[in-house]
């Protein structure tokens, strides 16, 4: 049975719970979610009585991008791709005006500069100075006064390799996303890479862990292929929530239902991951449907019974926001995650 989230959890007059939240993903999906969650990072003195707040917010970001500005910097400087990390830093920044615009500024011309974003170059420079990409991320976060921590999923240089249904193998994120076949399995090359110890500590101490939204095979699953991360999620007492995508994605998730997404994540992790799934119920406009249909994409089919059969409790909401593309309404997603945490059973007994 679908839980009915209360708009205003009971006001006891006492401060609400202070949560440790870990959001796992990549691409625009993770940065969009972090932007919404950022609004709940506050001191108890500023919190509404009875309402949860976020004491510590951490983002775990995939580092397998090999295209665009990130791919060029990765090859030229032998560093981890900075693009997804940069987007998350900006999403969590206190100042969303000048500094954030500066980090997102992309050069339109200039020999060697064209196509690069300033934030990517900044991270490349700090990595060169410190000799440590994770330290460069930490320092960049301090400069932008972020309301959270950003951790690369691994500090190792990795590539993605996909095995397709027809038996072919394709290596490299850019080539995988350009392929037309249906992906059967994804692996990391090399396979046995380690996560940052800070990531494992954040997961172990979390009250809430989210995975998604984001490209299923190139933003979400790669994090789960890093040794130790699935096991850490399983062992954590946190409530685990899948934030489902709004639309299928060409060459990654065409024809996959919401339950299919959960199965793919569980299969690659080797464990059952989720307690809940946040799923959009708002229909896209005819214009948006037609736009996505041009590339064979459509709204993800919500198969509630199949989701429940996987041991996952679905929570539906109006999470679709339309612009040039379909995007999650980050404030509503963040609100419902906090409402869920205010109403969910004690996280020590949720899996009993």
C-alpha atoms as a printed R data frame, in Angstrom:
    type eleno elety resid chain resno      x       y       z
1   ATOM     1    CA   UNK     A     1  0.000   0.000   0.000
2   ATOM     2    CA   UNK     A     2  1.334   3.429  -0.938
3   ATOM     3    CA   UNK     A     3  2.225   5.634   2.033
4   ATOM     4    CA   UNK     A     4  0.456   8.985   2.205
5   ATOM     5    CA   UNK     A     5  3.042  11.610   3.097
6   ATOM     6    CA   UNK     A     6  1.720  14.302   5.384
7   ATOM     7    CA   UNK     A     7  2.397  17.821   4.143
8   ATOM     8    CA   UNK     A     8  3.216  18.983   7.657
9   ATOM     9    CA   UNK     A     9  4.571  16.288   9.973
10  ATOM    10    CA   UNK     A    10  3.400  16.706  13.540
11  ATOM    11    CA   UNK     A    11  4.703  19.770  15.315
12  ATOM    12    CA   UNK     A    12  5.783  18.651  18.766
13  ATOM    13    CA   UNK     A    13  7.282  22.002  19.663
14  ATOM    14    CA   UNK     A    14 10.639  20.270  19.879
15  ATOM    15    CA   UNK     A    15 13.439  20.401  17.284
16  ATOM    16    CA   UNK     A    16 13.066  17.798  14.560
17  ATOM    17    CA   UNK     A    17 15.621  15.063  13.899
18  ATOM    18    CA   UNK     A    18 19.003  16.101  12.525
19  ATOM    19    CA   UNK     A    19 19.825  13.808   9.629
20  ATOM    20    CA   UNK     A    20 22.974  12.655   7.913
21  ATOM    21    CA   UNK     A    21 22.155  12.304   4.208
22  ATOM    22    CA   UNK     A    22 24.199  10.670   1.442
23  ATOM    23    CA   UNK     A    23 23.107  11.185  -2.187
24  ATOM    24    CA   UNK     A    24 24.723   8.896  -4.777
25  ATOM    25    CA   UNK     A    25 24.701   9.469  -8.538
26  ATOM    26    CA   UNK     A    26 26.098  11.682 -11.242
27  ATOM    27    CA   UNK     A    27 25.219  13.934 -14.140
28  ATOM    28    CA   UNK     A    28 22.554  16.609 -13.823
29  ATOM    29    CA   UNK     A    29 20.335  14.326 -11.745
30  ATOM    30    CA   UNK     A    30 22.562  14.351  -8.666
31  ATOM    31    CA   UNK     A    31 23.255  18.086  -8.801
32  ATOM    32    CA   UNK     A    32 19.510  18.764  -9.159
33  ATOM    33    CA   UNK     A    33 18.718  16.670  -6.084
34  ATOM    34    CA   UNK     A    34 21.516  18.238  -4.029
35  ATOM    35    CA   UNK     A    35 20.212  21.710  -4.827
36  ATOM    36    CA   UNK     A    36 16.875  20.777  -3.255
37  ATOM    37    CA   UNK     A    37 18.373  19.031  -0.227
38  ATOM    38    CA   UNK     A    38 20.652  22.008   0.422
39  ATOM    39    CA   UNK     A    39 17.643  23.983   1.675
40  ATOM    40    CA   UNK     A    40 17.314  21.606   4.648
41  ATOM    41    CA   UNK     A    41 20.915  22.047   5.798
42  ATOM    42    CA   UNK     A    42 20.489  24.472   8.677
43  ATOM    43    CA   UNK     A    43 21.107  24.961  12.356
44  ATOM    44    CA   UNK     A    44 18.471  23.685  14.807
45  ATOM    45    CA   UNK     A    45 17.815  27.297  15.869
46  ATOM    46    CA   UNK     A    46 16.513  28.074  12.376
47  ATOM    47    CA   UNK     A    47 14.530  24.864  11.956
48  ATOM    48    CA   UNK     A    48 10.763  24.545  12.162
49  ATOM    49    CA   UNK     A    49  9.789  22.611  15.313
50  ATOM    50    CA   UNK     A    50  9.178  18.941  14.558
51  ATOM    51    CA   UNK     A    51 10.617  19.185  11.038
52  ATOM    52    CA   UNK     A    52 13.736  17.192  10.056
53  ATOM    53    CA   UNK     A    53 16.867  19.098   9.126
54  ATOM    54    CA   UNK     A    54 20.074  17.897   7.543
55  ATOM    55    CA   UNK     A    55 23.064  17.907   9.842
56  ATOM    56    CA   UNK     A    56 25.488  16.581   7.233
57  ATOM    57    CA   UNK     A    57 24.948  16.292   3.467
58  ATOM    58    CA   UNK     A    58 27.306  14.292   1.238
59  ATOM    59    CA   UNK     A    59 27.255  13.644  -2.490
60  ATOM    60    CA   UNK     A    60 29.018  10.607  -3.995
61  ATOM    61    CA   UNK     A    61 29.775  11.240  -7.665
62  ATOM    62    CA   UNK     A    62 30.649   8.880 -10.499
63  ATOM    63    CA   UNK     A    63 33.978   9.589 -12.243
64  ATOM    64    CA   UNK     A    64 33.757   7.651 -15.514
65  ATOM    65    CA   UNK     A    65 33.009  10.550 -17.900
66  ATOM    66    CA   UNK     A    66 35.310  10.537 -20.940
67  ATOM    67    CA   UNK     A    67 33.644  13.123 -23.187
68  ATOM    68    CA   UNK     A    68 33.627  16.907 -23.642
69  ATOM    69    CA   UNK     A    69 35.706  19.199 -21.461
70  ATOM    70    CA   UNK     A    70 36.023  16.559 -18.714
71  ATOM    71    CA   UNK     A    71 37.295  13.967 -21.168
72  ATOM    72    CA   UNK     A    72 39.866  16.347 -22.617
73  ATOM    73    CA   UNK     A    73 41.214  17.297 -19.198
74  ATOM    74    CA   UNK     A    74 41.241  13.663 -18.154
75  ATOM    75    CA   UNK     A    75 43.449  12.741 -21.121
76  ATOM    76    CA   UNK     A    76 45.708  15.807 -21.076
77  ATOM    77    CA   UNK     A    77 46.349  15.970 -17.314
78  ATOM    78    CA   UNK     A    78 45.815  12.340 -16.295
79  ATOM    79    CA   UNK     A    79 43.210  13.441 -13.749
80  ATOM    80    CA   UNK     A    80 39.708  12.366 -12.837
81  ATOM    81    CA   UNK     A    81 36.932  13.985 -14.920
82  ATOM    82    CA   UNK     A    82 35.776  17.127 -13.088
83  ATOM    83    CA   UNK     A    83 32.454  17.932 -14.786
84  ATOM    84    CA   UNK     A    84 29.926  16.094 -12.603
85  ATOM    85    CA   UNK     A    85 31.858  17.046  -9.477
86  ATOM    86    CA   UNK     A    86 31.829  20.706 -10.541
87  ATOM    87    CA   UNK     A    87 28.060  20.650 -11.045
88  ATOM    88    CA   UNK     A    88 27.562  19.243  -7.547
89  ATOM    89    CA   UNK     A    89 29.857  21.834  -5.962
90  ATOM    90    CA   UNK     A    90 27.885  24.606  -7.641
91  ATOM    91    CA   UNK     A    91 24.565  23.025  -6.599
92  ATOM    92    CA   UNK     A    92 25.661  23.037  -2.951
93  ATOM    93    CA   UNK     A    93 27.268  26.481  -3.012
94  ATOM    94    CA   UNK     A    94 26.014  29.173  -0.670
95  ATOM    95    CA   UNK     A    95 26.377  31.827  -3.368
96  ATOM    96    CA   UNK     A    96 24.387  30.882  -6.454
97  ATOM    97    CA   UNK     A    97 25.126  34.200  -8.118
98  ATOM    98    CA   UNK     A    98 28.565  35.332  -9.256
99  ATOM    99    CA   UNK     A    99 30.844  32.515  -8.062
100 ATOM   100    CA   UNK     A   100 28.491  29.826  -9.259
101 ATOM   101    CA   UNK     A   101 28.078  31.517 -12.644
102 ATOM   102    CA   UNK     A   102 31.864  31.775 -12.840
103 ATOM   103    CA   UNK     A   103 32.343  28.052 -12.190
104 ATOM   104    CA   UNK     A   104 29.745  27.180 -14.835
105 ATOM   105    CA   UNK     A   105 31.058  29.631 -17.434
106 ATOM   106    CA   UNK     A   106 32.008  27.819 -20.633
107 ATOM   107    CA   UNK     A   107 34.483  29.400 -23.047
108 ATOM   108    CA   UNK     A   108 33.025  29.811 -26.528
109 ATOM   109    CA   UNK     A   109 36.324  30.499 -28.261
110 ATOM   110    CA   UNK     A   110 40.066  30.554 -27.719
111 ATOM   111    CA   UNK     A   111 42.733  28.121 -28.760
112 ATOM   112    CA   UNK     A   112 42.730  25.315 -26.201
113 ATOM   113    CA   UNK     A   113 40.011  27.021 -24.150
114 ATOM   114    CA   UNK     A   114 36.972  26.568 -26.367
115 ATOM   115    CA   UNK     A   115 34.487  24.144 -24.830
116 ATOM   116    CA   UNK     A   116 36.078  24.142 -21.378
117 ATOM   117    CA   UNK     A   117 34.206  25.422 -18.333
118 ATOM   118    CA   UNK     A   118 36.032  27.641 -15.871
119 ATOM   119    CA   UNK     A   119 35.149  25.303 -13.004
120 ATOM   120    CA   UNK     A   120 36.730  22.336 -14.776
121 ATOM   121    CA   UNK     A   121 39.920  24.323 -15.362
122 ATOM   122    CA   UNK     A   122 39.894  25.507 -11.754
123 ATOM   123    CA   UNK     A   123 39.681  21.925 -10.488
124 ATOM   124    CA   UNK     A   124 42.443  20.919 -12.902
125 ATOM   125    CA   UNK     A   125 44.686  23.708 -11.583
126 ATOM   126    CA   UNK     A   126 44.029  22.810  -7.952
127 ATOM   127    CA   UNK     A   127 44.680  19.140  -8.703
128 ATOM   128    CA   UNK     A   128 48.001  20.099 -10.276
129 ATOM   129    CA   UNK     A   129 48.929  22.224  -7.247
130 ATOM   130    CA   UNK     A   130 47.880  19.740  -4.558
131 ATOM   131    CA   UNK     A   131 48.549  16.528  -6.475
132 ATOM   132    CA   UNK     A   132 45.239  15.212  -5.113
133 ATOM   133    CA   UNK     A   133 41.877  15.482  -6.893
134 ATOM   134    CA   UNK     A   134 39.907  14.852  -3.678
135 ATOM   135    CA   UNK     A   135 41.788  17.684  -1.970
136 ATOM   136    CA   UNK     A   136 41.093  19.937  -4.967
137 ATOM   137    CA   UNK     A   137 37.393  19.154  -4.592
138 ATOM   138    CA   UNK     A   138 37.515  19.936  -0.869
139 ATOM   139    CA   UNK     A   139 39.273  23.268  -1.418
140 ATOM   140    CA   UNK     A   140 36.879  24.235  -4.205
141 ATOM   141    CA   UNK     A   141 33.965  23.452  -1.915
142 ATOM   142    CA   UNK     A   142 35.452  25.718   0.754
143 ATOM   143    CA   UNK     A   143 35.849  28.567  -1.730
144 ATOM   144    CA   UNK     A   144 32.216  28.299  -2.829
145 ATOM   145    CA   UNK     A   145 31.014  27.842   0.776
146 ATOM   146    CA   UNK     A   146 29.134  24.653  -0.018
147 ATOM   147    CA   UNK     A   147 26.559  23.258   2.409
148 ATOM   148    CA   UNK     A   148 27.879  19.726   2.089
149 ATOM   149    CA   UNK     A   149 30.695  17.425   1.036
150 ATOM   150    CA   UNK     A   150 31.431  16.034  -2.425
151 ATOM   151    CA   UNK     A   151 33.291  12.739  -2.769
152 ATOM   152    CA   UNK     A   152 34.387  11.057  -6.012
153 ATOM   153    CA   UNK     A   153 33.169   7.446  -6.021
154 ATOM   154    CA   UNK     A   154 36.800   6.339  -6.429
155 ATOM   155    CA   UNK     A   155 40.163   8.017  -6.870
156 ATOM   156    CA   UNK     A   156 41.182   5.431  -9.480
157 ATOM   157    CA   UNK     A   157 41.040   6.185 -13.198
158 ATOM   158    CA   UNK     A   158 38.285   3.913 -14.514
159 ATOM   159    CA   UNK     A   159 36.517   3.188 -17.761
160 ATOM   160    CA   UNK     A   160 33.094   1.690 -18.297
161 ATOM   161    CA   UNK     A   161 32.634  -1.428 -20.388
162 ATOM   162    CA   UNK     A   162 29.170  -2.585 -21.433
163 ATOM   163    CA   UNK     A   163 28.101  -6.039 -22.530
164 ATOM   164    CA   UNK     A   164 25.095  -5.777 -24.865
165 ATOM   165    CA   UNK     A   165 22.307  -8.284 -25.433
166 ATOM   166    CA   UNK     A   166 23.799  -9.243 -28.817
167 ATOM   167    CA   UNK     A   167 27.086 -10.202 -27.161
168 ATOM   168    CA   UNK     A   168 29.123  -7.175 -28.265
169 ATOM   169    CA   UNK     A   169 31.279  -5.256 -25.813
170 ATOM   170    CA   UNK     A   170 31.805  -1.497 -25.916
171 ATOM   171    CA   UNK     A   171 34.301   0.400 -23.750
172 ATOM   172    CA   UNK     A   172 34.074   4.067 -22.798
173 ATOM   173    CA   UNK     A   173 31.110   6.099 -21.565
174 ATOM   174    CA   UNK     A   174 30.800   8.184 -24.730
175 ATOM   175    CA   UNK     A   175 30.800   5.120 -26.989
176 ATOM   176    CA   UNK     A   176 28.342   3.299 -24.719
177 ATOM   177    CA   UNK     A   177 25.831   6.140 -24.783
178 ATOM   178    CA   UNK     A   178 26.164   6.330 -28.576
179 ATOM   179    CA   UNK     A   179 25.478   2.608 -29.014
180 ATOM   180    CA   UNK     A   180 22.034   1.411 -30.075
181 ATOM   181    CA   UNK     A   181 21.872  -1.984 -28.383
182 ATOM   182    CA   UNK     A   182 20.343  -2.981 -25.066
183 ATOM   183    CA   UNK     A   183 22.841  -3.175 -22.217
184 ATOM   184    CA   UNK     A   184 22.926  -6.475 -20.337
185 ATOM   185    CA   UNK     A   185 25.758  -5.788 -17.932
186 ATOM   186    CA   UNK     A   186 28.183  -3.026 -17.017
187 ATOM   187    CA   UNK     A   187 31.663  -3.438 -15.533
188 ATOM   188    CA   UNK     A   188 34.487  -1.153 -14.466
189 ATOM   189    CA   UNK     A   189 37.931  -1.394 -16.014
190 ATOM   190    CA   UNK     A   190 39.939  -2.063 -13.899
191 ATOM   191    CA   UNK     A   191 37.345  -3.891 -11.762
192 ATOM   192    CA   UNK     A   192 38.799  -3.829  -8.248
193 ATOM   193    CA   UNK     A   193 38.955  -0.119  -7.433
194 ATOM   194    CA   UNK     A   194 38.528   1.238  -3.930
195 ATOM   195    CA   UNK     A   195 36.294   4.054  -2.666
196 ATOM   196    CA   UNK     A   196 37.430   6.954  -0.503
197 ATOM   197    CA   UNK     A   197 37.316   6.084   3.188
198 ATOM   198    CA   UNK     A   198 35.271   9.275   3.707
199 ATOM   199    CA   UNK     A   199 32.582   7.811   1.427
200 ATOM   200    CA   UNK     A   200 32.346   4.601   3.439
201 ATOM   201    CA   UNK     A   201 32.253   6.587   6.697
202 ATOM   202    CA   UNK     A   202 29.459   8.816   5.361
203 ATOM   203    CA   UNK     A   203 27.411   5.805   4.232
204 ATOM   204    CA   UNK     A   204 27.945   3.981   7.542
205 ATOM   205    CA   UNK     A   205 26.750   6.987   9.540
206 ATOM   206    CA   UNK     A   206 23.873   7.986   7.255
207 ATOM   207    CA   UNK     A   207 20.212   8.222   8.231
208 ATOM   208    CA   UNK     A   208 19.107   8.531   4.586
209 ATOM   209    CA   UNK     A   209 20.827   7.270   1.427
210 ATOM   210    CA   UNK     A   210 19.458   8.167  -2.003
211 ATOM   211    CA   UNK     A   211 20.428   6.803  -5.406
212 ATOM   212    CA   UNK     A   212 19.183   8.672  -8.472
213 ATOM   213    CA   UNK     A   213 17.961  10.343 -10.476
214 ATOM   214    CA   UNK     A   214 20.444   9.994 -13.317
215 ATOM   215    CA   UNK     A   215 21.424   7.942 -16.335
216 ATOM   216    CA   UNK     A   216 21.006   4.344 -15.209
217 ATOM   217    CA   UNK     A   217 24.139   2.806 -16.729
218 ATOM   218    CA   UNK     A   218 26.515   5.772 -16.879
219 ATOM   219    CA   UNK     A   219 25.645   7.793 -13.747
220 ATOM   220    CA   UNK     A   220 24.086   5.435 -11.186
221 ATOM   221    CA   UNK     A   221 25.405   1.888 -11.661
222 ATOM   222    CA   UNK     A   222 29.121   2.881 -11.906
223 ATOM   223    CA   UNK     A   223 29.059   3.968  -8.250
224 ATOM   224    CA   UNK     A   224 27.785   0.525  -7.245
225 ATOM   225    CA   UNK     A   225 30.637  -1.207  -9.069
226 ATOM   226    CA   UNK     A   226 33.246   0.345  -6.762
227 ATOM   227    CA   UNK     A   227 34.382  -2.299  -4.293
228 ATOM   228    CA   UNK     A   228 32.809  -1.926  -0.865
229 ATOM   229    CA   UNK     A   229 30.110   0.622  -1.697
230 ATOM   230    CA   UNK     A   230 27.175  -1.829  -2.120
231 ATOM   231    CA   UNK     A   231 28.161  -3.681   1.034
232 ATOM   232    CA   UNK     A   232 28.432  -0.403   2.950
233 ATOM   233    CA   UNK     A   233 24.943   0.596   1.775
234 ATOM   234    CA   UNK     A   234 23.526  -2.781   2.807
235 ATOM   235    CA   UNK     A   235 25.123  -2.639   6.247
236 ATOM   236    CA   UNK     A   236 24.135   0.977   6.898
237 ATOM   237    CA   UNK     A   237 21.128   1.503   9.175
238 ATOM   238    CA   UNK     A   238 19.993   4.302   6.852
239 ATOM   239    CA   UNK     A   239 16.688   4.339   5.024
240 ATOM   240    CA   UNK     A   240 17.524   3.790   1.338
241 ATOM   241    CA   UNK     A   241 15.497   5.533  -1.347
242 ATOM   242    CA   UNK     A   242 15.600   5.241  -5.132
243 ATOM   243    CA   UNK     A   243 14.659   8.506  -6.858
244 ATOM   244    CA   UNK     A   244 13.324   7.274 -10.181
245 ATOM   245    CA   UNK     A   245 13.978   9.020 -13.481
246 ATOM   246    CA   UNK     A   246 11.139  10.783 -15.260
247 ATOM   247    CA   UNK     A   247 11.794   9.597 -18.812
248 ATOM   248    CA   UNK     A   248 13.517   6.686 -20.483
249 ATOM   249    CA   UNK     A   249 16.849   7.535 -22.081
250 ATOM   250    CA   UNK     A   250 17.975   6.718 -25.586
251 ATOM   251    CA   UNK     A   251 20.600   3.940 -25.661
252 ATOM   252    CA   UNK     A   252 20.444   3.417 -21.889
253 ATOM   253    CA   UNK     A   253 16.970   2.664 -20.601
254 ATOM   254    CA   UNK     A   254 14.499   2.533 -23.499
255 ATOM   255    CA   UNK     A   255 11.591   0.206 -22.639
256 ATOM   256    CA   UNK     A   256 12.753  -0.169 -19.006
257 ATOM   257    CA   UNK     A   257 10.046   0.297 -16.377
258 ATOM   258    CA   UNK     A   258 10.554   1.760 -12.906
259 ATOM   259    CA   UNK     A   259 10.883  -1.771 -11.482
260 ATOM   260    CA   UNK     A   260 13.396  -2.642 -14.229
261 ATOM   261    CA   UNK     A   261 15.583   0.245 -13.041
262 ATOM   262    CA   UNK     A   262 15.521  -1.097  -9.491
263 ATOM   263    CA   UNK     A   263 16.322  -4.637 -10.690
264 ATOM   264    CA   UNK     A   264 19.304  -3.397 -12.726
265 ATOM   265    CA   UNK     A   265 20.683  -1.500  -9.728
266 ATOM   266    CA   UNK     A   266 20.195  -4.491  -7.402
267 ATOM   267    CA   UNK     A   267 21.718  -6.914  -9.904
268 ATOM   268    CA   UNK     A   268 24.867  -4.836 -10.403
269 ATOM   269    CA   UNK     A   269 25.213  -4.145  -6.684
270 ATOM   270    CA   UNK     A   270 24.690  -7.805  -5.810
271 ATOM   271    CA   UNK     A   271 22.432  -6.804  -2.902
272 ATOM   272    CA   UNK     A   272 18.888  -5.554  -2.373
273 ATOM   273    CA   UNK     A   273 19.320  -1.828  -2.022
274 ATOM   274    CA   UNK     A   274 16.096   0.030  -1.425
275 ATOM   275    CA   UNK     A   275 13.344   0.500   1.138
276 ATOM   276    CA   UNK     A   276 11.431   3.148  -0.811
277 ATOM   277    CA   UNK     A   277 11.201   4.551  -4.337
278 ATOM   278    CA   UNK     A   278 10.115   8.112  -5.146
279 ATOM   279    CA   UNK     A   279  8.259   7.973  -8.448
280 ATOM   280    CA   UNK     A   280  6.665  10.700 -10.541
281 ATOM   281    CA   UNK     A   281  2.927  10.447 -11.232
282 ATOM   282    CA   UNK     A   282  2.488  13.710 -13.193
283 ATOM   283    CA   UNK     A   283  1.890  13.249 -16.908
284 ATOM   284    CA   UNK     A   284  4.140  15.120 -19.326
285 ATOM   285    CA   UNK     A   285  2.542  17.596 -21.713
286 ATOM   286    CA   UNK     A   286  1.805  16.422 -25.262
287 ATOM   287    CA   UNK     A   287  4.588  18.731 -26.476
288 ATOM   288    CA   UNK     A   288  7.147  17.204 -24.103
289 ATOM   289    CA   UNK     A   289  6.056  13.676 -25.014
290 ATOM   290    CA   UNK     A   290  6.429  14.467 -28.708
291 ATOM   291    CA   UNK     A   291  9.889  15.942 -28.138
292 ATOM   292    CA   UNK     A   292 11.142  12.807 -26.386
293 ATOM   293    CA   UNK     A   293  9.399  10.527 -28.875
294 ATOM   294    CA   UNK     A   294 11.714  11.872 -31.595
295 ATOM   295    CA   UNK     A   295 14.548   9.891 -29.978
296 ATOM   296    CA   UNK     A   296 12.348   6.950 -29.062
297 ATOM   297    CA   UNK     A   297 12.051   7.957 -25.402
298 ATOM   298    CA   UNK     A   298  8.931   8.231 -23.266
299 ATOM   299    CA   UNK     A   299  7.776   8.578 -19.676
300 ATOM   300    CA   UNK     A   300  8.891   5.677 -17.524
301 ATOM   301    CA   UNK     A   301  6.145   3.133 -16.942
302 ATOM   302    CA   UNK     A   302  5.307   2.928 -13.237
303 ATOM   303    CA   UNK     A   303  4.615  -0.732 -12.428
304 ATOM   304    CA   UNK     A   304  3.678  -0.464  -8.766
305 ATOM   305    CA   UNK     A   305  2.989  -4.162  -8.135
306 ATOM   306    CA   UNK     A   306  6.348  -5.153  -9.601
307 ATOM   307    CA   UNK     A   307  8.088  -2.551  -7.433
308 ATOM   308    CA   UNK     A   308  6.367  -3.853  -4.310
309 ATOM   309    CA   UNK     A   309  7.278  -7.423  -5.290
310 ATOM   310    CA   UNK     A   310 10.934  -6.328  -5.069
311 ATOM   311    CA   UNK     A   311 10.381  -5.368  -1.429
312 ATOM   312    CA   UNK     A   312 10.340  -1.652  -2.213
313 ATOM   313    CA   UNK     A   313  7.593   0.703  -1.045
314 ATOM   314    CA   UNK     A   314  6.671   3.193  -3.814
315 ATOM   315    CA   UNK     A   315  5.953   6.836  -2.960
316 ATOM   316    CA   UNK     A   316  4.339   8.829  -5.759
317 ATOM   317    CA   UNK     A   317  4.385  12.594  -6.211
318 ATOM   318    CA   UNK     A   318  4.204  15.339  -8.818
319 ATOM   319    CA   UNK     A   319  7.921  15.544  -9.490
320 ATOM   320    CA   UNK     A   320  7.942  16.541 -13.178
321 ATOM   321    CA   UNK     A   321  8.969  20.074 -14.085
322 ATOM   322    CA   UNK     A   322  9.067  21.029 -17.747
323 ATOM   323    CA   UNK     A   323 11.465  23.405 -19.453
324 ATOM   324    CA   UNK     A   324 13.598  22.678 -22.481
325 ATOM   325    CA   UNK     A   325 13.739  19.158 -21.064
326 ATOM   326    CA   UNK     A   326 11.931  17.192 -18.360
327 ATOM   327    CA   UNK     A   327 13.563  17.820 -14.992
328 ATOM   328    CA   UNK     A   328 12.767  16.853 -11.417
329 ATOM   329    CA   UNK     A   329 11.077  19.531  -9.315
330 ATOM   330    CA   UNK     A   330 13.915  19.520  -6.825
331 ATOM   331    CA   UNK     A   331 12.045  21.301  -4.024
332 ATOM   332    CA   UNK     A   332  9.178  18.783  -4.114
333 ATOM   333    CA   UNK     A   333 11.527  15.802  -4.209
334 ATOM   334    CA   UNK     A   334 13.537  17.148  -1.272
335 ATOM   335    CA   UNK     A   335 10.355  17.962   0.654
336 ATOM   336    CA   UNK     A   336  9.004  14.434   0.221
337 ATOM   337    CA   UNK     A   337 12.305  12.874   1.233
338 ATOM   338    CA   UNK     A   338 12.230  14.891   4.451
339 ATOM   339    CA   UNK     A   339  8.541  14.056   5.000
340 ATOM   340    CA   UNK     A   340  9.353  10.386   4.498
341 ATOM   341    CA   UNK     A   341 12.119  10.574   7.090
342 ATOM   342    CA   UNK     A   342  9.738  12.239   9.550
343 ATOM   343    CA   UNK     A   343  7.183   9.443   9.154
344 ATOM   344    CA   UNK     A   344  9.234   6.330   8.357
345 ATOM   345    CA   UNK     A   345  9.695   3.597  10.953
346 ATOM   346    CA   UNK     A   346 12.854   3.625  13.002
347 ATOM   347    CA   UNK     A   347 15.727   2.860  10.662
348 ATOM   348    CA   UNK     A   348 16.969   0.081  12.954
349 ATOM   349    CA   UNK     A   349 13.790  -1.933  12.357
350 ATOM   350    CA   UNK     A   350 12.913  -0.964   8.773
351 ATOM   351    CA   UNK     A   351 14.442  -4.181   7.382
352 ATOM   352    CA   UNK     A   352 13.190  -6.568  10.040
